[in-house]
Amino acid sequence: MATVPGQLIWEIVRKNNSFLVKEFGNNTQSVQFSKEPNNLYNLNSYKHSGLANKKTVTIQADVKNNAVVIATTKTNKQNKPAALLHKSILKREFRRMAKAVSNQVGDNYYRPDLKSAALAKLSVVHRSLKVAKSGPKKKNKQA
């Protein structure tokens, strides 16, 4: 079975798909967002599209294990959706997770153009996993 080129898929789904969200601004300008999986910035563009690109990156929170999951697509499994993603679970401190994401996305020549977007998403997801300390707030005692 032949695979369809990503550029052709993008031309088909660019203006109309089920993940598209259109926001209208103050003037006649409109911004298009996308809720599709494997889209780091949630922008409706070919560069960030999870539908049109063969190589995509996803960073999600695993709340149950208090960890971060980074998933990359396998390019040779495009016709098998169950085996499409390669998932890695990161549970260490932030610097080691950032180094792992940087190595996996940028330094291995997987998608070096998404390196900064992946690190920004990792920062947001890691910050969301932090639990606020419970209990009364301590008052500053001054004499």
N, C-alpha and C positions, 0 to 999 in steps of 0.2 A: 504494500500500500504506500503510495507516494504521499509525502507530507506537503502541506501548503506553505508557501513562503510567508514569513511574518509580515512583510510589507503589504501583501494582498489581504491578509486577515485584518490588518489595521485599517485599510481603506474601506473594508466592509463594515467594521464595528465602530469606526471613528465617530460618526454623528448619531448613531442610534444603537444602543444596547441596553440591557436591563440594569446595568451597573451605573449608568450615567446620571449625574445630578447636576442640574443647571441652576446657578445662582445669579440673580440679576442685581446689579449695583445701582448707584444713584443715577447715573446717566443711562445711556443705551448699552453700556458695556456689560457683558455677561462673562462669568467665570464658570468653567466646566470642571467639575470634580468627578471622581470615579470611585465606587465602592468595591471594585473588583479585588479578588485575592491576589497576592503577590505584587501589590502596588505600594511602594514605600511612602510616597508623598501624597497619594490619593489624588493625583492630577490626571486629567484626561490628555495624555500625550503618548506618542509612540515610545519614547525613551523609558517611561515609567510603567508602561502597560504590562499587565500580567497575562493578558490574553494573546498578544501579538508576538511577544519575545519568547525565544526558546530558553534563554537563561534568565531566571528570575530569582529574587531573594525575598524572603519573608522573615520578619522578626516579630514574635508573639510572646505574650506572657503565659506561663504555666502556673496559675494561681495555686493549684493543688500542691505542687512540689516547691513553690516559691522559687521558680527558676525562669530562665529565658530560653525560648526555643528558636533557633535559626534554621530555616529550611531553604534549601536550594533545589532547583529542578535538575533532573538528570536529562541530558539532551538526547540520549539514546532510548529513552522510555516514553517518548511523546505519545505513542498510541496506547499506552497502558496507564490509565489514570491512578490506579491503586498503587503502583510502584513509581510514580512520577517524582515524589519529593524525597530528598535526603535530609533527615532531621538530625540536628545536634542539640543537646541540652546543655546549657551553661549555668552552673550554680556557684561560681566563684565570685570574688570581688570584682568591682567594675573594671579596674584596669586590665585584669586578665581577660575578661569578657571582651573588652574593646580590642585588645590585641588579637584575640581569636577571630573576631568578626573582620577586623582589618586584614588579617592573613587570608581568611577564607574568601572574602569578596574581592579585595584589591590586589593583594600580593601574588595570588595564584592565577592571575589574569582571567578570573571568572567574569566579573563585571566591574572593572576598575572605575567606570563612570558612576557607579552607584555606591562607592565607598563612603562618601560623606553623608549620603542619605541613610545608609545602613547604620552608621555611627550615631546619627541624630535620632533615629527610631529606637536604637538600643538605649540611648540615654533616657528617652521618654518612658519606655517600657520598664526599665530598671527603677526609675523614680516612682512609677506607679505601684511597684511591688513592695515598696517600703511601708511598714506599718507604723502608724503614729503611736507614740507611747501613751499608755493610759494612766489614769490617776490624776489627782489634783495638780495644778500648776504650782510650782514653788515660787513663793514671793521673795522679792529681793529685800533682804533685811539690812537696813541701814541704821546706824546708831545715832 
